């Protein structure tokens, strides 16, 4: 397995887990009206935005190629 393949596998395995953790903590913060640490929001919001934006752009590119 080359480095690129390993990176893709690691990324594919960790992305869903990290997204679920971020979403669960954000949901708890909203439901219980507690203050989330600023470092957490500073990490979670850009990560989730980046991941969804990347998937959206990839999806649009694949649709154009069809």
mmJSON file of the N, C-alpha and C atoms, coordinates in Angstrom:
{"data_MODEL":{"atom_site":{
"group_PDB":["ATOM","ATOM","ATOM","ATOM","ATOM","ATOM","ATOM","ATOM","ATOM","ATOM","ATOM","ATOM","ATOM","ATOM","ATOM","ATOM","ATOM","ATOM","ATOM","ATOM","ATOM","ATOM","ATOM","ATOM","ATOM","ATOM","ATOM","ATOM","ATOM","ATOM","ATOM","ATOM","ATOM","ATOM","ATOM","ATOM","ATOM","ATOM","ATOM","ATOM","ATOM","ATOM","ATOM","ATOM","ATOM","ATOM","ATOM","ATOM","ATOM","ATOM","ATOM","ATOM","ATOM","ATOM","ATOM","ATOM","ATOM","ATOM","ATOM","ATOM","ATOM","ATOM","ATOM","ATOM","ATOM","ATOM","ATOM","ATOM","ATOM","ATOM","ATOM","ATOM","ATOM","ATOM","ATOM","ATOM","ATOM","ATOM","ATOM","ATOM","ATOM","ATOM","ATOM","ATOM","ATOM","ATOM","ATOM","ATOM","ATOM","ATOM","ATOM","ATOM","ATOM","ATOM","ATOM","ATOM","ATOM","ATOM","ATOM","ATOM","ATOM","ATOM","ATOM","ATOM","ATOM","ATOM","ATOM","ATOM","ATOM","ATOM","ATOM","ATOM","ATOM","ATOM","ATOM","ATOM","ATOM","ATOM","ATOM","ATOM","ATOM","ATOM","ATOM","ATOM","ATOM","ATOM","ATOM","ATOM","ATOM","ATOM","ATOM","ATOM","ATOM","ATOM","ATOM","ATOM","ATOM","ATOM","ATOM","ATOM","ATOM","ATOM","ATOM","ATOM","ATOM","ATOM","ATOM","ATOM","ATOM","ATOM","ATOM","ATOM","ATOM","ATOM","ATOM","ATOM","ATOM","ATOM","ATOM","ATOM","ATOM","ATOM","ATOM","ATOM","ATOM","ATOM","ATOM","ATOM","ATOM","ATOM","ATOM","ATOM","ATOM","ATOM","ATOM","ATOM","ATOM","ATOM","ATOM","ATOM","ATOM","ATOM","ATOM","ATOM","ATOM","ATOM","ATOM","ATOM","ATOM","ATOM","ATOM","ATOM","ATOM","ATOM","ATOM","ATOM","ATOM","ATOM"],
"id":[1,2,3,4,5,6,7,8,9,10,11,12,13,14,15,16,17,18,19,20,21,22,23,24,25,26,27,28,29,30,31,32,33,34,35,36,37,38,39,40,41,42,43,44,45,46,47,48,49,50,51,52,53,54,55,56,57,58,59,60,61,62,63,64,65,66,67,68,69,70,71,72,73,74,75,76,77,78,79,80,81,82,83,84,85,86,87,88,89,90,91,92,93,94,95,96,97,98,99,100,101,102,103,104,105,106,107,108,109,110,111,112,113,114,115,116,117,118,119,120,121,122,123,124,125,126,127,128,129,130,131,132,133,134,135,136,137,138,139,140,141,142,143,144,145,146,147,148,149,150,151,152,153,154,155,156,157,158,159,160,161,162,163,164,165,166,167,168,169,170,171,172,173,174,175,176,177,178,179,180,181,182,183,184,185,186,187,188,189,190,191,192,193,194,195,196,197,198],
"type_symbol":["N","C","C","N","C","C","N","C","C","N","C","C","N","C","C","N","C","C","N","C","C","N","C","C","N","C","C","N","C","C","N","C","C","N","C","C","N","C","C","N","C","C","N","C","C","N","C","C","N","C","C","N","C","C","N","C","C","N","C","C","N","C","C","N","C","C","N","C","C","N","C","C","N","C","C","N","C","C","N","C","C","N","C","C","N","C","C","N","C","C","N","C","C","N","C","C","N","C","C","N","C","C","N","C","C","N","C","C","N","C","C","N","C","C","N","C","C","N","C","C","N","C","C","N","C","C","N","C","C","N","C","C","N","C","C","N","C","C","N","C","C","N","C","C","N","C","C","N","C","C","N","C","C","N","C","C","N","C","C","N","C","C","N","C","C","N","C","C","N","C","C","N","C","C","N","C","C","N","C","C","N","C","C","N","C","C","N","C","C","N","C","C","N","C","C","N","C","C"],
"label_atom_id":["N","CA","C","N","CA","C","N","CA","C","N","CA","C","N","CA","C","N","CA","C","N","CA","C","N","CA","C","N","CA","C","N","CA","C","N","CA","C","N","CA","C","N","CA","C","N","CA","C","N","CA","C","N","CA","C","N","CA","C","N","CA","C","N","CA","C","N","CA","C","N","CA","C","N","CA","C","N","CA","C","N","CA","C","N","CA","C","N","CA","C","N","CA","C","N","CA","C","N","CA","C","N","CA","C","N","CA","C","N","CA","C","N","CA","C","N","CA","C","N","CA","C","N","CA","C","N","CA","C","N","CA","C","N","CA","C","N","CA","C","N","CA","C","N","CA","C","N","CA","C","N","CA","C","N","CA","C","N","CA","C","N","CA","C","N","CA","C","N","CA","C","N","CA","C","N","CA","C","N","CA","C","N","CA","C","N","CA","C","N","CA","C","N","CA","C","N","CA","C","N","CA","C","N","CA","C","N","CA","C","N","CA","C","N","CA","C","N","CA","C","N","CA","C","N","CA","C","N","CA","C"],
"label_alt_id":[null,null,null,null,null,null,null,null,null,null,null,null,null,null,null,null,null,null,null,null,null,null,null,null,null,null,null,null,null,null,null,null,null,null,null,null,null,null,null,null,null,null,null,null,null,null,null,null,null,null,null,null,null,null,null,null,null,null,null,null,null,null,null,null,null,null,null,null,null,null,null,null,null,null,null,null,null,null,null,null,null,null,null,null,null,null,null,null,null,null,null,null,null,null,null,null,null,null,null,null,null,null,null,null,null,null,null,null,null,null,null,null,null,null,null,null,null,null,null,null,null,null,null,null,null,null,null,null,null,null,null,null,null,null,null,null,null,null,null,null,null,null,null,null,null,null,null,null,null,null,null,null,null,null,null,null,null,null,null,null,null,null,null,null,null,null,null,null,null,null,null,null,null,null,null,null,null,null,null,null,null,null,null,null,null,null,null,null,null,null,null,null,null,null,null,null,null,null],
"label_comp_id":["UNK","UNK","UNK","UNK","UNK","UNK","UNK","UNK","UNK","UNK","UNK","UNK","UNK","UNK","UNK","UNK","UNK","UNK","UNK","UNK","UNK","UNK","UNK","UNK","UNK","UNK","UNK","UNK","UNK","UNK","UNK","UNK","UNK","UNK","UNK","UNK","UNK","UNK","UNK","UNK","UNK","UNK","UNK","UNK","UNK","UNK","UNK","UNK","UNK","UNK","UNK","UNK","UNK","UNK","UNK","UNK","UNK","UNK","UNK","UNK","UNK","UNK","UNK","UNK","UNK","UNK","UNK","UNK","UNK","UNK","UNK","UNK","UNK","UNK","UNK","UNK","UNK","UNK","UNK","UNK","UNK","UNK","UNK","UNK","UNK","UNK","UNK","UNK","UNK","UNK","UNK","UNK","UNK","UNK","UNK","UNK","UNK","UNK","UNK","UNK","UNK","UNK","UNK","UNK","UNK","UNK","UNK","UNK","UNK","UNK","UNK","UNK","UNK","UNK","UNK","UNK","UNK","UNK","UNK","UNK","UNK","UNK","UNK","UNK","UNK","UNK","UNK","UNK","UNK","UNK","UNK","UNK","UNK","UNK","UNK","UNK","UNK","UNK","UNK","UNK","UNK","UNK","UNK","UNK","UNK","UNK","UNK","UNK","UNK","UNK","UNK","UNK","UNK","UNK","UNK","UNK","UNK","UNK","UNK","UNK","UNK","UNK","UNK","UNK","UNK","UNK","UNK","UNK","UNK","UNK","UNK","UNK","UNK","UNK","UNK","UNK","UNK","UNK","UNK","UNK","UNK","UNK","UNK","UNK","UNK","UNK","UNK","UNK","UNK","UNK","UNK","UNK","UNK","UNK","UNK","UNK","UNK","UNK"],
"label_asym_id":["A","A","A","A","A","A","A","A","A","A","A","A","A","A","A","A","A","A","A","A","A","A","A","A","A","A","A","A","A","A","A","A","A","A","A","A","A","A","A","A","A","A","A","A","A","A","A","A","A","A","A","A","A","A","A","A","A","A","A","A","A","A","A","A","A","A","A","A","A","A","A","A","A","A","A","A","A","A","A","A","A","A","A","A","A","A","A","A","A","A","A","A","A","A","A","A","A","A","A","A","A","A","A","A","A","A","A","A","A","A","A","A","A","A","A","A","A","A","A","A","A","A","A","A","A","A","A","A","A","A","A","A","A","A","A","A","A","A","A","A","A","A","A","A","A","A","A","A","A","A","A","A","A","A","A","A","A","A","A","A","A","A","A","A","A","A","A","A","A","A","A","A","A","A","A","A","A","A","A","A","A","A","A","A","A","A","A","A","A","A","A","A","A","A","A","A","A","A"],
"label_entity_id":["1","1","1","1","1","1","1","1","1","1","1","1","1","1","1","1","1","1","1","1","1","1","1","1","1","1","1","1","1","1","1","1","1","1","1","1","1","1","1","1","1","1","1","1","1","1","1","1","1","1","1","1","1","1","1","1","1","1","1","1","1","1","1","1","1","1","1","1","1","1","1","1","1","1","1","1","1","1","1","1","1","1","1","1","1","1","1","1","1","1","1","1","1","1","1","1","1","1","1","1","1","1","1","1","1","1","1","1","1","1","1","1","1","1","1","1","1","1","1","1","1","1","1","1","1","1","1","1","1","1","1","1","1","1","1","1","1","1","1","1","1","1","1","1","1","1","1","1","1","1","1","1","1","1","1","1","1","1","1","1","1","1","1","1","1","1","1","1","1","1","1","1","1","1","1","1","1","1","1","1","1","1","1","1","1","1","1","1","1","1","1","1","1","1","1","1","1","1"],
"label_seq_id":[1,1,1,2,2,2,3,3,3,4,4,4,5,5,5,6,6,6,7,7,7,8,8,8,9,9,9,10,10,10,11,11,11,12,12,12,13,13,13,14,14,14,15,15,15,16,16,16,17,17,17,18,18,18,19,19,19,20,20,20,21,21,21,22,22,22,23,23,23,24,24,24,25,25,25,26,26,26,27,27,27,28,28,28,29,29,29,30,30,30,31,31,31,32,32,32,33,33,33,34,34,34,35,35,35,36,36,36,37,37,37,38,38,38,39,39,39,40,40,40,41,41,41,42,42,42,43,43,43,44,44,44,45,45,45,46,46,46,47,47,47,48,48,48,49,49,49,50,50,50,51,51,51,52,52,52,53,53,53,54,54,54,55,55,55,56,56,56,57,57,57,58,58,58,59,59,59,60,60,60,61,61,61,62,62,62,63,63,63,64,64,64,65,65,65,66,66,66],
"pdbx_PDB_ins_code":[null,null,null,null,null,null,null,null,null,null,null,null,null,null,null,null,null,null,null,null,null,null,null,null,null,null,null,null,null,null,null,null,null,null,null,null,null,null,null,null,null,null,null,null,null,null,null,null,null,null,null,null,null,null,null,null,null,null,null,null,null,null,null,null,null,null,null,null,null,null,null,null,null,null,null,null,null,null,null,null,null,null,null,null,null,null,null,null,null,null,null,null,null,null,null,null,null,null,null,null,null,null,null,null,null,null,null,null,null,null,null,null,null,null,null,null,null,null,null,null,null,null,null,null,null,null,null,null,null,null,null,null,null,null,null,null,null,null,null,null,null,null,null,null,null,null,null,null,null,null,null,null,null,null,null,null,null,null,null,null,null,null,null,null,null,null,null,null,null,null,null,null,null,null,null,null,null,null,null,null,null,null,null,null,null,null,null,null,null,null,null,null,null,null,null,null,null,null],
"Cartn_x":[0.854,0.0,0.901,0.711,1.556,1.015,1.755,1.396,0.068,-0.166,-1.398,-2.611,-2.507,-3.606,-3.848,-2.791,-2.924,-3.611,-3.225,-3.83,-5.317,-5.681,-7.09,-7.892,-7.342,-8.028,-8.172,-7.109,-7.164,-8.178,-8.187,-9.13,-10.567,-10.793,-12.138,-12.63,-11.736,-12.127,-12.365,-11.576,-11.69,-12.724,-12.943,-13.859,-15.256,-15.892,-17.236,-17.244,-16.252,-16.206,-16.048,-15.15,-14.914,-16.143,-16.788,-17.992,-19.099,-19.284,-20.311,-19.997,-18.74,-18.354,-18.623,-18.194,-18.443,-19.942,-20.723,-22.167,-22.844,-22.434,-23.036,-22.752,-21.528,-21.178,-21.915,-21.98,-22.691,-24.176,-24.77,-26.179,-26.395,-25.505,-25.62,-25.505,-24.606,-24.437,-25.728,-26.352,-27.58,-28.735,-28.915,-30.053,-29.954,-28.785,-28.622,-28.24,-28.105,-27.759,-26.518,-25.479,-24.217,-23.219,-22.204,-21.179,-20.129,-19.924,-18.877,-17.544,-16.479,-15.171,-14.882,-14.294,-14.011,-13.054,-12.127,-11.197,-11.94,-12.996,-13.754,-14.517,-15.203,-15.939,-14.99,-13.836,-12.843,-12.285,-12.353,-11.901,-13.043,-14.187,-15.3,-15.941,-16.239,-16.972,-16.175,-14.912,-14.174,-14.009,-13.802,-13.642,-14.904,-16.039,-17.294,-17.603,-17.401,-17.641,-16.743,-15.473,-14.529,-14.952,-15.305,-15.665,-16.898,-17.929,-19.14,-18.918,-18.123,-17.824,-17.026,-16.07,-15.263,-16.138,-17.033,-17.93,-18.864,-19.344,-20.241,-19.521,-18.324,-17.552,-17.242,-16.86,-16.579,-17.829,-18.967,-20.228,-20.579,-20.403,-20.696,-19.767,-18.478,-17.524,-17.884,-18.296,-18.662,-19.914,-20.862,-22.077,-21.758,-20.813,-20.424,-19.765,-19.008,-18.291,-19.207,-20.395,-21.333,-21.96],
"Cartn_y":[-1.17,0.0,1.235,2.1,3.294,4.366,5.441,6.484,7.138,7.361,8.01,7.136,5.839,4.926,4.87,4.8,4.781,6.054,7.181,8.453,8.477,7.976,7.939,7.026,5.877,4.946,5.567,6.164,6.797,7.928,8.702,9.811,9.312,8.286,7.734,7.108,6.593,5.952,6.964,8.014,8.96,10.052,10.431,11.544,11.315,10.153,9.965,9.985,9.384,9.339,10.744,11.506,12.862,13.737,13.573,14.35,14.029,12.763,12.376,12.966,12.927,13.504,15.0,15.702,17.143,17.431,16.725,16.97,16.676,15.61,15.267,16.327,16.802,17.828,19.127,19.509,20.734,20.599,19.432,19.211,19.329,18.768,18.857,20.3,21.04,22.453,23.22,22.934,23.643,23.235,21.938,21.445,21.875,21.737,22.057,23.51,24.275,25.707,25.941,25.182,25.38,26.048,26.621,27.267,26.241,26.16,25.277,26.015,25.276,25.929,26.542,27.692,28.378,27.564,26.85,26.052,24.948,24.403,23.339,23.876,24.978,25.576,26.026,26.527,26.95,25.798,24.616,23.419,22.743,22.599,21.836,22.52,23.777,24.459,24.483,24.873,24.832,23.414,22.433,21.05,20.553,20.715,20.245,21.011,22.307,23.114,22.653,22.441,21.999,20.653,19.697,18.365,18.386,19.116,19.162,19.935,21.0,21.754,20.89,20.151,19.279,18.218,17.626,16.599,17.212,18.425,19.083,19.393,19.926,20.243,18.969,17.916,16.641,16.12,16.209,15.748,16.553,17.86,18.705,18.376,18.189,17.837,16.509,15.526,14.222,14.328,15.156,15.359,16.015,16.952,17.633,16.656,15.718,14.77,13.741,13.565,12.563,13.019],
"Cartn_z":[0.0,0.0,0.0,-0.986,-1.026,-0.078,0.075,1.033,0.677,-0.601,-1.018,-0.695,-0.954,-0.654,0.85,1.624,3.08,3.571,3.028,3.431,3.097,1.947,1.56,2.479,2.823,3.719,5.111,5.606,6.926,6.936,5.881,5.776,5.705,4.912,4.772,6.071,6.871,8.128,9.244,9.289,10.401,10.172,8.936,8.663,9.243,9.013,9.585,11.113,11.721,13.183,13.774,13.215,13.721,13.475,12.331,12.036,13.03,13.356,14.327,15.701,16.099,17.397,17.417,16.371,16.295,16.34,15.542,15.469,16.804,17.465,18.754,19.814,19.839,20.831,20.526,19.262,18.892,19.224,18.972,19.308,20.813,21.592,23.05,23.509,22.908,23.255,22.967,21.828,21.46,22.364,22.565,23.352,24.815,25.396,26.815,27.073,26.008,26.11,26.973,26.673,27.384,26.442,27.015,26.2,25.778,24.485,23.965,24.052,24.299,24.302,22.92,22.92,21.657,20.778,21.395,20.598,19.864,20.499,19.856,18.655,18.833,17.719,16.621,17.01,16.035,15.222,15.757,15.049,14.3,14.947,14.378,13.18,13.286,12.216,10.908,10.906,9.635,9.074,9.95,9.479,8.799,9.44,8.858,7.577,7.581,6.375,5.24,5.524,4.495,3.914,4.774,4.314,3.428,3.854,3.041,1.751,1.802,0.589,-0.386,0.116,-0.739,-1.408,-0.657,-1.217,-2.252,-1.985,-2.927,-4.232,-4.14,-5.342,-6.129,-5.447,-6.114,-6.808,-6.158,-6.737,-7.988,-7.925,-9.083,-10.241,-9.958,-11.016,-11.66,-10.854,-11.402,-12.262,-11.877,-12.669,-14.0,-14.007,-15.251,-16.223,-15.695,-16.541,-17.179,-16.639,-17.185,-18.459],
"occupancy":[1.0,1.0,1.0,1.0,1.0,1.0,1.0,1.0,1.0,1.0,1.0,1.0,1.0,1.0,1.0,1.0,1.0,1.0,1.0,1.0,1.0,1.0,1.0,1.0,1.0,1.0,1.0,1.0,1.0,1.0,1.0,1.0,1.0,1.0,1.0,1.0,1.0,1.0,1.0,1.0,1.0,1.0,1.0,1.0,1.0,1.0,1.0,1.0,1.0,1.0,1.0,1.0,1.0,1.0,1.0,1.0,1.0,1.0,1.0,1.0,1.0,1.0,1.0,1.0,1.0,1.0,1.0,1.0,1.0,1.0,1.0,1.0,1.0,1.0,1.0,1.0,1.0,1.0,1.0,1.0,1.0,1.0,1.0,1.0,1.0,1.0,1.0,1.0,1.0,1.0,1.0,1.0,1.0,1.0,1.0,1.0,1.0,1.0,1.0,1.0,1.0,1.0,1.0,1.0,1.0,1.0,1.0,1.0,1.0,1.0,1.0,1.0,1.0,1.0,1.0,1.0,1.0,1.0,1.0,1.0,1.0,1.0,1.0,1.0,1.0,1.0,1.0,1.0,1.0,1.0,1.0,1.0,1.0,1.0,1.0,1.0,1.0,1.0,1.0,1.0,1.0,1.0,1.0,1.0,1.0,1.0,1.0,1.0,1.0,1.0,1.0,1.0,1.0,1.0,1.0,1.0,1.0,1.0,1.0,1.0,1.0,1.0,1.0,1.0,1.0,1.0,1.0,1.0,1.0,1.0,1.0,1.0,1.0,1.0,1.0,1.0,1.0,1.0,1.0,1.0,1.0,1.0,1.0,1.0,1.0,1.0,1.0,1.0,1.0,1.0,1.0,1.0,1.0,1.0,1.0,1.0,1.0,1.0],
"B_iso_or_equiv":[0.0,0.0,0.0,0.0,0.0,0.0,0.0,0.0,0.0,0.0,0.0,0.0,0.0,0.0,0.0,0.0,0.0,0.0,0.0,0.0,0.0,0.0,0.0,0.0,0.0,0.0,0.0,0.0,0.0,0.0,0.0,0.0,0.0,0.0,0.0,0.0,0.0,0.0,0.0,0.0,0.0,0.0,0.0,0.0,0.0,0.0,0.0,0.0,0.0,0.0,0.0,0.0,0.0,0.0,0.0,0.0,0.0,0.0,0.0,0.0,0.0,0.0,0.0,0.0,0.0,0.0,0.0,0.0,0.0,0.0,0.0,0.0,0.0,0.0,0.0,0.0,0.0,0.0,0.0,0.0,0.0,0.0,0.0,0.0,0.0,0.0,0.0,0.0,0.0,0.0,0.0,0.0,0.0,0.0,0.0,0.0,0.0,0.0,0.0,0.0,0.0,0.0,0.0,0.0,0.0,0.0,0.0,0.0,0.0,0.0,0.0,0.0,0.0,0.0,0.0,0.0,0.0,0.0,0.0,0.0,0.0,0.0,0.0,0.0,0.0,0.0,0.0,0.0,0.0,0.0,0.0,0.0,0.0,0.0,0.0,0.0,0.0,0.0,0.0,0.0,0.0,0.0,0.0,0.0,0.0,0.0,0.0,0.0,0.0,0.0,0.0,0.0,0.0,0.0,0.0,0.0,0.0,0.0,0.0,0.0,0.0,0.0,0.0,0.0,0.0,0.0,0.0,0.0,0.0,0.0,0.0,0.0,0.0,0.0,0.0,0.0,0.0,0.0,0.0,0.0,0.0,0.0,0.0,0.0,0.0,0.0,0.0,0.0,0.0,0.0,0.0,0.0,0.0,0.0,0.0,0.0,0.0,0.0],
"pdbx_formal_charge":[null,null,null,null,null,null,null,null,null,null,null,null,null,null,null,null,null,null,null,null,null,null,null,null,null,null,null,null,null,null,null,null,null,null,null,null,null,null,null,null,null,null,null,null,null,null,null,null,null,null,null,null,null,null,null,null,null,null,null,null,null,null,null,null,null,null,null,null,null,null,null,null,null,null,null,null,null,null,null,null,null,null,null,null,null,null,null,null,null,null,null,null,null,null,null,null,null,null,null,null,null,null,null,null,null,null,null,null,null,null,null,null,null,null,null,null,null,null,null,null,null,null,null,null,null,null,null,null,null,null,null,null,null,null,null,null,null,null,null,null,null,null,null,null,null,null,null,null,null,null,null,null,null,null,null,null,null,null,null,null,null,null,null,null,null,null,null,null,null,null,null,null,null,null,null,null,null,null,null,null,null,null,null,null,null,null,null,null,null,null,null,null,null,null,null,null,null,null],
"auth_seq_id":[1,1,1,2,2,2,3,3,3,4,4,4,5,5,5,6,6,6,7,7,7,8,8,8,9,9,9,10,10,10,11,11,11,12,12,12,13,13,13,14,14,14,15,15,15,16,16,16,17,17,17,18,18,18,19,19,19,20,20,20,21,21,21,22,22,22,23,23,23,24,24,24,25,25,25,26,26,26,27,27,27,28,28,28,29,29,29,30,30,30,31,31,31,32,32,32,33,33,33,34,34,34,35,35,35,36,36,36,37,37,37,38,38,38,39,39,39,40,40,40,41,41,41,42,42,42,43,43,43,44,44,44,45,45,45,46,46,46,47,47,47,48,48,48,49,49,49,50,50,50,51,51,51,52,52,52,53,53,53,54,54,54,55,55,55,56,56,56,57,57,57,58,58,58,59,59,59,60,60,60,61,61,61,62,62,62,63,63,63,64,64,64,65,65,65,66,66,66],
"auth_comp_id":["UNK","UNK","UNK","UNK","UNK","UNK","UNK","UNK","UNK","UNK","UNK","UNK","UNK","UNK","UNK","UNK","UNK","UNK","UNK","UNK","UNK","UNK","UNK","UNK","UNK","UNK","UNK","UNK","UNK","UNK","UNK","UNK","UNK","UNK","UNK","UNK","UNK","UNK","UNK","UNK","UNK","UNK","UNK","UNK","UNK","UNK","UNK","UNK","UNK","UNK","UNK","UNK","UNK","UNK","UNK","UNK","UNK","UNK","UNK","UNK","UNK","UNK","UNK","UNK","UNK","UNK","UNK","UNK","UNK","UNK","UNK","UNK","UNK","UNK","UNK","UNK","UNK","UNK","UNK","UNK","UNK","UNK","UNK","UNK","UNK","UNK","UNK","UNK","UNK","UNK","UNK","UNK","UNK","UNK","UNK","UNK","UNK","UNK","UNK","UNK","UNK","UNK","UNK","UNK","UNK","UNK","UNK","UNK","UNK","UNK","UNK","UNK","UNK","UNK","UNK","UNK","UNK","UNK","UNK","UNK","UNK","UNK","UNK","UNK","UNK","UNK","UNK","UNK","UNK","UNK","UNK","UNK","UNK","UNK","UNK","UNK","UNK","UNK","UNK","UNK","UNK","UNK","UNK","UNK","UNK","UNK","UNK","UNK","UNK","UNK","UNK","UNK","UNK","UNK","UNK","UNK","UNK","UNK","UNK","UNK","UNK","UNK","UNK","UNK","UNK","UNK","UNK","UNK","UNK","UNK","UNK","UNK","UNK","UNK","UNK","UNK","UNK","UNK","UNK","UNK","UNK","UNK","UNK","UNK","UNK","UNK","UNK","UNK","UNK","UNK","UNK","UNK","UNK","UNK","UNK","UNK","UNK","UNK"],
"auth_asym_id":["A","A","A","A","A","A","A","A","A","A","A","A","A","A","A","A","A","A","A","A","A","A","A","A","A","A","A","A","A","A","A","A","A","A","A","A","A","A","A","A","A","A","A","A","A","A","A","A","A","A","A","A","A","A","A","A","A","A","A","A","A","A","A","A","A","A","A","A","A","A","A","A","A","A","A","A","A","A","A","A","A","A","A","A","A","A","A","A","A","A","A","A","A","A","A","A","A","A","A","A","A","A","A","A","A","A","A","A","A","A","A","A","A","A","A","A","A","A","A","A","A","A","A","A","A","A","A","A","A","A","A","A","A","A","A","A","A","A","A","A","A","A","A","A","A","A","A","A","A","A","A","A","A","A","A","A","A","A","A","A","A","A","A","A","A","A","A","A","A","A","A","A","A","A","A","A","A","A","A","A","A","A","A","A","A","A","A","A","A","A","A","A","A","A","A","A","A","A"],
"auth_atom_id":["N","CA","C","N","CA","C","N","CA","C","N","CA","C","N","CA","C","N","CA","C","N","CA","C","N","CA","C","N","CA","C","N","CA","C","N","CA","C","N","CA","C","N","CA","C","N","CA","C","N","CA","C","N","CA","C","N","CA","C","N","CA","C","N","CA","C","N","CA","C","N","CA","C","N","CA","C","N","CA","C","N","CA","C","N","CA","C","N","CA","C","N","CA","C","N","CA","C","N","CA","C","N","CA","C","N","CA","C","N","CA","C","N","CA","C","N","CA","C","N","CA","C","N","CA","C","N","CA","C","N","CA","C","N","CA","C","N","CA","C","N","CA","C","N","CA","C","N","CA","C","N","CA","C","N","CA","C","N","CA","C","N","CA","C","N","CA","C","N","CA","C","N","CA","C","N","CA","C","N","CA","C","N","CA","C","N","CA","C","N","CA","C","N","CA","C","N","CA","C","N","CA","C","N","CA","C","N","CA","C","N","CA","C","N","CA","C","N","CA","C","N","CA","C","N","CA","C","N","CA","C"],
"pdbx_PDB_model_num":[1,1,1,1,1,1,1,1,1,1,1,1,1,1,1,1,1,1,1,1,1,1,1,1,1,1,1,1,1,1,1,1,1,1,1,1,1,1,1,1,1,1,1,1,1,1,1,1,1,1,1,1,1,1,1,1,1,1,1,1,1,1,1,1,1,1,1,1,1,1,1,1,1,1,1,1,1,1,1,1,1,1,1,1,1,1,1,1,1,1,1,1,1,1,1,1,1,1,1,1,1,1,1,1,1,1,1,1,1,1,1,1,1,1,1,1,1,1,1,1,1,1,1,1,1,1,1,1,1,1,1,1,1,1,1,1,1,1,1,1,1,1,1,1,1,1,1,1,1,1,1,1,1,1,1,1,1,1,1,1,1,1,1,1,1,1,1,1,1,1,1,1,1,1,1,1,1,1,1,1,1,1,1,1,1,1,1,1,1,1,1,1,1,1,1,1,1,1]
}}}
